[in-house]
């Protein structure tokens, strides 16, 4: 794994609303790096940073109670290797839609050469070159003018023994012809509440599930619940990571693209509550110019789902 946070899902059984500790093996000793409470079904979901190279072991621990004995999960090992990542904005787009591949080198190093390669005539050809920026990121635009199936990968030459060459796996990228079926679909916000012993946080993704590019101006998603002390609690999922951000989402979302959102933790007496969607969520999703040529309607609806 390289640079992207590792998502880990665990379950404590029996484990509805039980305390847990997430532990990391450090110098032969298990140390708690986070604590919280399982949801009503006993599940735990969290992310582990992968900012440093090397292999690290993790496990879940459920302390004993008057009703249950203490329990440990088996240890899992997460290995972070030097290299490069590549993420396609979509692996299938209608002709003329914008598409790109983005990624990061790891460890982060600016001005490192990267090459976009395409496979044809029985060999790989370099079709574009670039450099990583100060955050180690790069981006290549993909051509979408001609219908067909294309194979791409990103290559990064070696700089030293500790900074070896790296090549991503080949990804099939398809440019499809426009059809009426592409003119359907919604912009869907899928939210979930992350609970600890004393806080609740709203997070999720907004996905363009249509077959065309959309220019969005969407309010941040929100949910509400009644705490056990009678307080009315509202959680919001911000599209930008600044503390206390109230920004909505504006800009182009490509066909099939997802954008994440996450709010600030809110302190509660009992975070495990039946949450409901705020009915005031509003969206404005207009077709991008390239889609308007093929589709008669000017916009598509926004839908919010709570899981």
DODREN-621088 format. One line per field, with one value per residue (C-alpha): x, y, z; residue in one letter. Coordinates in nm, 2 decimals. Layout:
BEGIN
px <- X/... $
py <- Y/... $
pz <- Z/... $
res <- A/... $
//
This chain:
BEGIN
px <- 0.00/0.13/0.03/-0.35/-0.51/-0.59/-0.95/-1.00/-1.33/-1.37/-1.64/-1.67/-1.92/-2.12/-2.05/-2.33/-2.22/-1.91/-1.58/-1.28/-0.92/-0.73/-0.37/-0.04/0.27/0.55/0.89/0.72/0.45/0.08/-0.01/-0.36/-0.36/-0.74/-1.05/-1.42/-1.74/-1.88/-2.21/-2.53/-2.42/-2.07/-1.89/-1.58/-1.46/-1.15/-0.86/-0.48/-0.23/0.03/0.27/0.57/0.73/0.76/0.55/0.33/0.10/-0.24/-0.52/-0.85/-0.90/-1.23/-1.18/-1.37/-1.69/-1.92/-2.10/-1.82/-1.47/-1.19/-1.13/-0.85/-0.86/-0.58/-0.30/-0.30/0.01/0.00/0.31/0.38/0.63/0.80/0.64/0.37/-0.01/-0.25/-0.62/-0.84/-1.12/-1.33/-1.25/-1.53/-1.65/-1.86/-1.67/-1.57/-1.61/-1.31/-1.09/-0.76/-0.53/-0.38/-0.15/0.14/0.49/0.58/0.78/0.67/0.93/0.87/1.00/1.02/0.97/0.66/0.55/0.20/0.23/-0.02/-0.01/-0.04/0.14/0.24/0.45/0.43/0.47/0.53/0.25/0.30/0.56/0.55/0.68/0.54/0.46/0.55/0.30/0.43/0.12/0.08/-0.20/-0.23/-0.53/-0.66/-0.77/-1.14/-1.21/-1.21/-1.43/-1.23/-1.06/-0.71/-0.47/-0.26/-0.01/0.22/0.60/0.85/1.22/1.46/1.66/1.84/1.82/1.59/1.38/1.34/1.16/0.79/0.52/0.15/-0.07/-0.22/-0.58/-0.83/-0.98/-1.29/-1.43/-1.79/-2.03/-2.31/-2.65/-2.98/-2.92/-2.62/-2.86/-3.01/-2.88/-2.85/-2.58/-2.59/-2.47/-2.41/-2.36/-2.28/-2.22/-1.89/-1.94/-1.70/-1.78/-1.85/-1.87/-2.04/-1.91/-2.08/-1.88/-1.95/-1.92/-2.10/-2.10/-2.20/-2.38/-2.49/-2.30/-2.20/-2.00/-2.20/-2.13/-2.25/-2.34/-2.44/-2.50/-2.30/-2.50/-2.65/-2.83/-3.01/-3.10/-3.22/-2.96/-3.06/-3.04/-3.30/-3.07/-3.13/-2.80/-2.71/-2.41/-2.27/-2.03/-1.79/-1.64/-1.32/-1.10/-1.06/-1.17/-1.54/-1.57/-1.92/-1.83/-2.06/-1.93/-1.89/-1.73/-1.71/-1.77/-1.69/-1.91/-1.86/-1.64/-1.68/-1.60/-1.56/-1.69/-1.64/-1.76/-1.62/-1.68/-1.98/-1.98/-2.29/-2.41/-2.51/-2.37/-2.55/-2.88/-3.13/-3.02/-3.24/-3.15/-3.20/-3.49/-3.34/-3.05/-3.04/-2.85/-2.80/-2.65/-2.62/-2.50/-2.15/-2.14/-2.02/-2.33/-2.57/-2.50/-2.65/-2.91/-3.23/-3.26/-3.05/-2.99/-3.01/-3.14/-2.94/-3.02/-2.90/-2.88/-2.80/-2.64 $
py <- 0.00/0.35/0.69/0.64/0.58/0.22/0.16/-0.11/-0.28/-0.48/-0.64/-0.72/-1.00/-0.98/-0.62/-0.38/-0.04/-0.18/0.00/-0.09/0.00/0.00/-0.10/-0.08/-0.30/-0.06/-0.21/-0.54/-0.38/-0.32/0.04/0.19/0.46/0.52/0.43/0.43/0.24/-0.01/0.06/-0.12/-0.42/-0.44/-0.29/-0.06/0.13/0.35/0.46/0.41/0.66/0.53/0.83/0.62/0.33/-0.01/-0.29/-0.23/-0.46/-0.36/-0.53/-0.45/-0.51/-0.53/-0.48/-0.72/-0.62/-0.76/-0.94/-1.02/-1.15/-0.94/-1.02/-0.96/-0.98/-1.14/-0.90/-0.76/-0.63/-0.32/-0.28/0.06/0.05/0.33/0.38/0.57/0.56/0.62/0.69/0.73/0.99/0.73/0.41/0.47/0.81/0.93/1.08/1.44/1.41/1.52/1.25/1.23/1.02/1.15/1.02/1.07/0.95/0.80/0.90/1.25/1.41/1.71/1.75/1.38/1.27/1.07/0.94/0.84/0.53/0.38/0.02/-0.02/-0.20/-0.47/-0.24/0.05/0.40/0.72/0.96/1.24/1.34/1.56/1.61/1.58/1.90/2.01/1.76/1.48/1.49/1.47/1.48/1.38/1.46/1.17/1.21/1.13/1.24/0.89/0.60/0.29/0.10/0.21/0.08/0.32/0.31/0.56/0.50/0.67/0.61/0.52/0.79/0.57/0.24/0.39/0.56/0.28/0.28/0.22/0.14/0.12/-0.16/-0.12/0.02/-0.02/0.31/0.32/0.60/0.52/0.67/0.89/0.72/0.84/0.61/0.83/1.12/0.96/0.92/1.13/1.30/1.08/1.17/0.86/0.95/0.76/0.86/0.77/0.72/0.72/0.70/1.08/1.22/1.17/1.28/1.28/1.15/1.02/1.05/1.25/1.06/1.16/0.84/0.98/0.92/1.28/1.56/1.78/2.13/2.11/2.37/2.15/2.23/2.02/1.71/1.70/1.47/1.52/1.33/1.38/1.32/1.15/1.48/1.63/1.84/1.85/1.75/1.83/1.69/1.83/1.68/1.95/1.91/2.10/2.00/2.34/2.35/2.46/2.48/2.57/2.55/2.39/2.19/2.38/2.28/2.01/1.64/1.40/1.10/0.84/1.06/1.07/1.35/1.28/1.49/1.48/1.71/1.81/1.58/1.69/1.60/1.40/1.22/0.92/0.92/0.60/0.75/0.70/0.96/1.11/1.33/1.70/1.78/2.12/1.98/2.15/2.08/2.26/2.02/2.16/1.96/2.05/2.20/1.87/1.68/1.95/1.88/1.53/1.56/1.76/1.83/2.11/1.94/1.62/1.58/1.53/1.24/1.19/0.84/0.76/0.42 $
pz <- 0.00/-0.08/0.07/0.09/0.43/0.50/0.60/0.86/0.96/1.27/1.48/1.85/1.93/2.13/2.09/2.06/2.20/2.37/2.43/2.23/2.19/1.86/1.92/1.74/1.81/1.91/2.01/2.11/2.32/2.21/2.25/2.22/1.94/1.95/2.16/2.09/2.11/1.86/1.69/1.78/1.57/1.72/1.41/1.42/1.12/1.11/0.90/0.96/0.83/0.58/0.59/0.67/0.49/0.66/0.81/1.12/1.31/1.44/1.64/1.81/2.19/2.37/2.74/2.98/3.14/3.40/3.12/2.87/2.88/2.72/2.36/2.11/1.73/1.53/1.44/1.09/0.91/0.69/0.47/0.32/0.03/-0.17/-0.50/-0.69/-0.70/-0.99/-0.96/-1.27/-1.25/-1.43/-1.63/-1.87/-2.00/-2.29/-2.58/-2.51/-2.13/-1.93/-1.78/-1.59/-1.39/-1.07/-0.80/-0.56/-0.52/-0.19/0.01/-0.10/-0.32/-0.54/-0.90/-0.95/-1.31/-1.40/-1.73/-1.86/-2.08/-2.33/-2.46/-2.84/-3.12/-2.87/-2.65/-2.40/-2.53/-2.33/-2.43/-2.17/-1.91/-1.60/-1.25/-0.90/-0.72/-0.36/-0.22/-0.44/-0.66/-1.04/-1.29/-1.66/-1.87/-2.09/-2.45/-2.50/-2.86/-3.01/-2.90/-2.80/-2.52/-2.41/-2.16/-1.94/-1.66/-1.49/-1.47/-1.23/-1.28/-0.99/-0.82/-0.57/-0.39/-0.13/-0.41/-0.66/-0.99/-0.97/-1.23/-1.16/-1.27/-1.62/-1.62/-1.90/-2.00/-2.22/-2.43/-2.52/-2.78/-2.65/-2.60/-2.45/-2.15/-2.04/-1.99/-1.68/-1.32/-1.00/-0.80/-0.49/-0.14/0.08/0.44/0.76/1.12/1.29/1.66/1.95/2.32/2.34/1.98/1.65/1.31/0.97/0.67/0.33/-0.05/-0.32/-0.65/-1.00/-1.10/-1.44/-1.77/-1.81/-1.65/-1.41/-1.26/-0.90/-0.64/-0.35/0.02/0.26/0.37/0.72/0.97/1.29/1.61/1.97/2.24/2.56/2.75/2.52/2.30/1.93/1.75/1.39/1.21/0.88/0.63/0.50/0.16/0.26/0.55/0.72/1.08/1.12/0.74/0.62/0.25/0.00/-0.30/-0.62/-0.95/-1.21/-1.11/-1.39/-1.48/-1.21/-1.00/-0.62/-0.38/0.00/0.28/0.66/0.94/1.27/1.57/1.79/2.16/2.27/2.58/2.37/2.01/1.92/1.81/1.53/1.28/1.01/0.71/0.72/0.48/0.38/0.18/-0.16/-0.48/-0.81/-1.07/-1.42/-1.72/-1.84/-2.19/-2.35/-2.21/-2.30/-2.67/-2.63/-2.35/-2.37/-1.99/-1.83/-1.49/-1.28/-0.93/-0.61/-0.37/-0.02/0.15/0.51/0.58 $
res <- X/X/X/X/X/X/X/X/X/X/X/X/X/X/X/X/X/X/X/X/X/X/X/X/X/X/X/X/X/X/X/X/X/X/X/X/X/X/X/X/X/X/X/X/X/X/X/X/X/X/X/X/X/X/X/X/X/X/X/X/X/X/X/X/X/X/X/X/X/X/X/X/X/X/X/X/X/X/X/X/X/X/X/X/X/X/X/X/X/X/X/X/X/X/X/X/X/X/X/X/X/X/X/X/X/X/X/X/X/X/X/X/X/X/X/X/X/X/X/X/X/X/X/X/X/X/X/X/X/X/X/X/X/X/X/X/X/X/X/X/X/X/X/X/X/X/X/X/X/X/X/X/X/X/X/X/X/X/X/X/X/X/X/X/X/X/X/X/X/X/X/X/X/X/X/X/X/X/X/X/X/X/X/X/X/X/X/X/X/X/X/X/X/X/X/X/X/X/X/X/X/X/X/X/X/X/X/X/X/X/X/X/X/X/X/X/X/X/X/X/X/X/X/X/X/X/X/X/X/X/X/X/X/X/X/X/X/X/X/X/X/X/X/X/X/X/X/X/X/X/X/X/X/X/X/X/X/X/X/X/X/X/X/X/X/X/X/X/X/X/X/X/X/X/X/X/X/X/X/X/X/X/X/X/X/X/X/X/X/X/X/X/X/X/X/X/X/X/X/X/X/X/X/X/X/X/X $
//
